[in-house]
Amino acid sequence: MEKQSLTALVSAFARAYHARHNEVKVFDDSIARQLISDEEYAGISGNMAKAAAFFRPELSGSPEDALREVVDHQLSPTPLGRAAFTEEMLEAAVRLGARQYLIFAAGYDTFAYRQPAWAAPLQIFEIDHPATAEDKQRRVSALPIETPANLHGISADFREPNWRSRVLDCPAFDPMRISFCSLLGISYYLTKEVFRQLLSDISSMLPRGSSIVFDYPDELTFTEQAGDRAKMQVMMAAQAGEPMLASYSYTEMERMLEEAHLLIYKHLQPDEITAQLFQAYNDSQPEHAVIAFDHVHYVLAVKQ
């Protein structure tokens, strides 16, 4: 990656669109829209409205209707669901003593800029590839908001062997403190060996009781048995220059985590994601229901 992540920008767009157009929300990202320029927002909106013929060929209606359908059907489910799940698990972890929040591949995550009162004990670390980290900082610097005192940015490429030293060298990071880590949208884009090593490396620098949240595509993702949305998502990622590289069975993921001294504490399958995270919104907007992707699962794992 020589440039900022396009998929991260589209995820931010999905969160921004959802927050602006709904009173009852799956996840309320009140800052995301400010990180996207008007030109970018209009460009993504126009492209996605035109793409409706690809995503939902049976649709008819205005460009705005088409955009809404593409966002709700294709773009929003995973960014909204995994963010809601993560921050729910983070709040519980803070109440149990977590004092550091490590956001791996932070992209355009905005938690640090809208952190609730319960996050006050946290030191927050945004860890990302230098190109995306620099772009995020450029966007934030243009906003009339102050950088929170408990936020620390760390540039690192997880595919490089020295990435851990960048975290450990950060003066604010304490390897003895119980930590909560989010690895959202990462497992798709790394080979299995690299993701396995990443889990092991993260676990090795955290104390017992620390936890990791991530999403992963299951073993049907790259097969003919995959749903249409999953196939389209794989195609979109490849066209954006960020191809998906791996998928996992539950047994395989469980074994990989155990090798890293992590045990699955919570695991949500797609139907559970829809029922637990989307139901209130869907009840309020039945004509614009958000349904979890067929082959995407969420995990909370705890170090033993």
C-alpha positions in Angstrom: 0.0 0.0 0.0 1.6 3.2 -1.2 -1.6 5.2 -0.7 -4.4 5.5 1.8 -6.9 2.7 1.9 -9.9 3.1 -0.4 -11.9 0.5 1.4 -11.4 2.4 4.7 -12.7 5.6 3.0 -15.8 3.8 1.7 -16.4 2.3 5.2 -16.3 5.8 6.6 -18.7 6.9 3.9 -21.1 4.1 4.9 -21.0 5.1 8.6 -21.4 8.8 7.7 -24.4 8.1 5.4 -26.1 5.9 8.0 -25.6 8.5 10.8 -27.0 11.4 8.6 -30.1 9.6 7.3 -31.5 7.7 10.3 -32.9 8.7 13.7 -32.6 5.1 15.1 -29.1 4.0 14.3 -27.2 0.7 14.3 -24.1 2.8 15.1 -23.9 6.5 15.4 -20.6 7.8 14.0 -21.1 11.6 14.3 -17.6 12.5 13.1 -17.2 10.4 10.0 -18.9 12.9 7.6 -16.5 15.6 8.7 -13.5 13.4 7.6 -14.8 13.2 4.0 -14.7 16.2 1.7 -17.8 17.3 -0.1 -16.2 16.3 -3.4 -15.4 12.8 -2.1 -18.8 12.3 -0.6 -20.5 13.4 -3.8 -18.2 11.2 -5.9 -18.8 8.1 -3.8 -22.5 8.8 -3.7 -22.7 9.1 -7.5 -20.6 6.0 -8.1 -22.6 3.9 -5.7 -26.0 5.1 -7.2 -24.7 4.1 -10.6 -23.6 0.8 -9.2 -27.1 -0.1 -8.2 -27.7 -1.8 -11.5 -24.8 -4.1 -10.6 -25.7 -4.7 -7.0 -29.5 -4.8 -7.3 -30.5 -5.1 -11.0 -34.2 -5.4 -10.1 -34.3 -1.9 -8.6 -36.1 1.1 -10.1 -36.4 4.6 -8.8 -34.4 7.8 -8.3 -30.6 8.0 -7.9 -31.1 8.7 -4.2 -33.3 5.7 -3.9 -30.6 3.6 -5.6 -27.9 5.0 -3.4 -29.9 4.3 -0.2 -30.4 0.7 -1.4 -26.8 0.1 -2.2 -25.6 1.6 1.2 -28.1 -0.4 3.2 -27.7 -3.6 1.3 -24.0 -3.7 0.4 -21.9 -1.0 2.1 -23.2 -0.6 5.6 -23.9 -4.0 7.2 -20.3 -5.0 8.1 -18.9 -1.5 9.0 -21.9 -0.7 11.1 -22.2 -4.1 12.8 -18.6 -4.7 13.6 -18.2 -1.1 15.0 -21.3 -1.5 17.2 -20.1 -4.9 18.4 -16.6 -3.6 19.2 -17.7 -0.6 21.2 -20.2 -2.6 23.1 -17.4 -5.1 24.0 -15.0 -2.3 24.7 -17.3 -0.6 27.3 -17.7 -4.0 29.1 -13.9 -4.4 29.0 -13.3 -1.0 30.5 -15.7 -1.7 33.3 -13.6 -4.9 34.0 -10.3 -3.0 34.1 -9.0 -2.5 30.6 -7.0 0.7 30.4 -5.6 0.6 26.9 -7.4 0.5 23.6 -5.3 -0.5 20.6 -7.1 0.1 17.2 -5.2 -1.9 14.6 -5.6 -0.7 11.0 -7.5 2.3 12.5 -8.3 3.8 9.1 -10.8 6.6 9.6 -12.0 5.3 13.0 -13.4 8.2 15.0 -13.8 6.7 18.5 -11.1 8.9 20.0 -12.9 12.1 18.9 -16.4 11.1 20.2 -15.3 9.0 23.2 -18.0 8.7 25.9 -17.5 9.4 29.6 -16.8 5.7 30.3 -13.7 5.9 28.1 -12.0 8.4 30.4 -9.6 5.7 31.9 -8.3 4.7 28.5 -5.1 5.4 26.6 -6.1 5.0 22.9 -3.6 3.9 20.3 -4.4 4.2 16.6 -2.0 1.9 14.7 -2.0 2.0 10.9 0.0 1.9 7.7 1.9 5.2 7.4 0.0 6.3 4.2 -3.4 5.9 5.8 -2.3 7.3 9.1 -0.9 10.4 7.5 -4.1 10.9 5.4 -6.2 10.5 8.5 -4.1 13.1 10.4 -4.4 15.5 7.5 -8.1 15.3 7.6 -8.4 15.6 11.3 -6.1 18.6 11.4 -8.5 20.5 9.1 -11.4 20.1 11.6 -12.3 22.4 14.5 -11.6 19.7 17.0 -8.8 19.2 19.4 -6.7 16.0 19.5 -7.6 14.2 22.7 -4.8 14.0 25.3 -5.3 10.2 25.6 -4.8 9.5 21.8 -1.5 8.3 20.4 -0.8 7.6 16.7 1.6 4.8 15.7 2.6 4.2 12.1 3.3 0.6 11.4 2.9 -2.0 8.6 1.8 -5.3 10.1 3.5 -7.2 7.3 6.9 -5.9 8.4 8.7 -7.8 11.2 9.5 -4.7 13.3 5.9 -3.4 13.7 5.8 -4.5 17.4 8.8 -2.4 18.3 6.9 0.7 17.1 4.1 0.0 19.6 6.5 -1.0 22.5 8.6 2.1 21.9 5.5 4.4 22.3 6.1 6.1 25.7 2.4 5.9 26.6 2.1 2.2 26.0 2.4 -0.1 29.0 2.7 -3.9 28.2 1.6 -4.7 31.8 -1.8 -3.0 31.5 -4.9 -4.9 30.5 -5.7 -3.9 27.0 -8.5 -4.2 24.5 -7.6 -4.5 20.8 -9.7 -4.2 17.7 -8.6 -5.7 14.4 -11.6 -4.8 12.2 -11.5 -5.5 8.5 -7.9 -7.0 8.8 -8.4 -10.8 8.5 -9.7 -10.5 4.9 -6.6 -8.8 3.5 -3.7 -10.8 5.1 -2.6 -14.3 4.3 -3.4 -16.9 6.9 0.2 -17.1 8.0 0.5 -13.4 8.4 -2.8 -13.1 10.3 -1.8 -16.0 12.5 1.5 -14.3 13.3 -0.3 -11.0 13.9 -2.5 -12.6 16.5 0.4 -14.3 18.2 2.5 -11.1 18.2 -0.3 -9.0 19.7 -1.0 -11.6 22.4 2.7 -11.9 23.3 2.8 -8.2 24.3 -0.3 -8.1 26.4 -1.1 -9.4 29.9 -3.7 -12.0 30.7 -7.2 -10.7 30.7 -6.6 -8.6 27.6 -9.0 -9.1 24.7 -9.2 -8.9 21.0 -12.2 -8.2 18.7 -12.2 -8.9 15.0 -14.4 -10.0 12.1 -13.5 -12.7 9.6 -14.9 -14.3 6.5 -15.9 -17.9 6.7 -14.8 -20.9 4.6 -17.6 -20.4 2.0 -16.6 -16.9 1.1 -14.6 -17.8 -2.0 -16.7 -20.7 -3.1 -19.7 -21.0 -5.5 -21.8 -21.5 -2.4 -21.2 -17.9 -1.3 -24.1 -15.5 -1.4 -24.3 -12.8 -4.1 -23.3 -10.0 -1.7 -20.2 -11.8 -0.6 -19.2 -12.4 -4.2 -19.7 -8.8 -5.1 -17.7 -7.7 -2.0 -14.7 -9.9 -3.1 -14.9 -8.4 -6.5 -15.1 -4.8 -5.2 -12.1 -5.3 -3.0 -10.0 -6.6 -5.9 -11.1 -3.7 -8.1 -10.0 -1.3 -5.4 -6.5 -2.9 -5.4 -7.0 -4.5 -2.0 -7.8 -8.1 -2.7 -9.2 -10.5 -0.1 -6.7 -13.2 0.6 -8.1 -15.6 3.2 -11.2 -17.2 4.8 -11.6 -19.4 7.8 -13.7 -22.1 9.3 -14.8 -21.8 13.0 -12.6 -24.7 13.9 -9.6 -23.3 12.1 -10.1 -19.9 13.8 -10.5 -21.5 17.2 -7.3 -23.5 16.8 -5.4 -20.4 15.5 -6.5 -18.4 18.6 -5.6 -21.2 21.0 -2.1 -21.3 19.5 -1.8 -17.6 20.5 -3.2 -18.3 24.0 -6.5 -16.7 23.2 -9.9 -18.3 23.8 -13.1 -17.3 22.1 -15.4 -15.6 24.6 -18.1 -14.5 22.2 -18.8 -15.4 18.6 -21.6 -14.0 16.5 -22.8 -15.7 13.3 -24.6 -13.6 10.7 -28.2 -14.3 11.9 -27.1 -13.4 15.4 -25.5 -10.2 14.2 -28.8 -9.2 12.6 -30.9 -10.1 15.6 -28.6 -8.6 18.3 -27.2 -5.5 16.5 -29.7 -4.5 13.8 -33.1 -5.3 15.2 -33.9 -1.9 16.8 -33.0 -0.1 13.6 -34.8 -2.6 11.4 -38.0 -2.2 13.5 -37.8 1.5 12.9 -37.0 1.3 9.2 -38.5 -2.0 7.8 -38.4 -0.6 4.3 -34.6 -0.1 4.6 -33.6 -3.2 6.6 -30.0 -4.0 7.2 -29.1 -7.7 7.1 -25.7 -9.0 8.1 -23.5 -10.5 5.4 -23.9 -14.3 5.1 -20.3 -15.2 5.6 -19.0 -12.6 8.0 -18.5 -13.5 11.7 -17.5 -11.5 14.8 -15.2 -12.7 17.6 -14.3 -11.5 21.0 -11.2 -13.5 22.3 -9.5 -13.2 25.7 -5.9 -14.0 26.6 -5.6 -16.7 29.1 
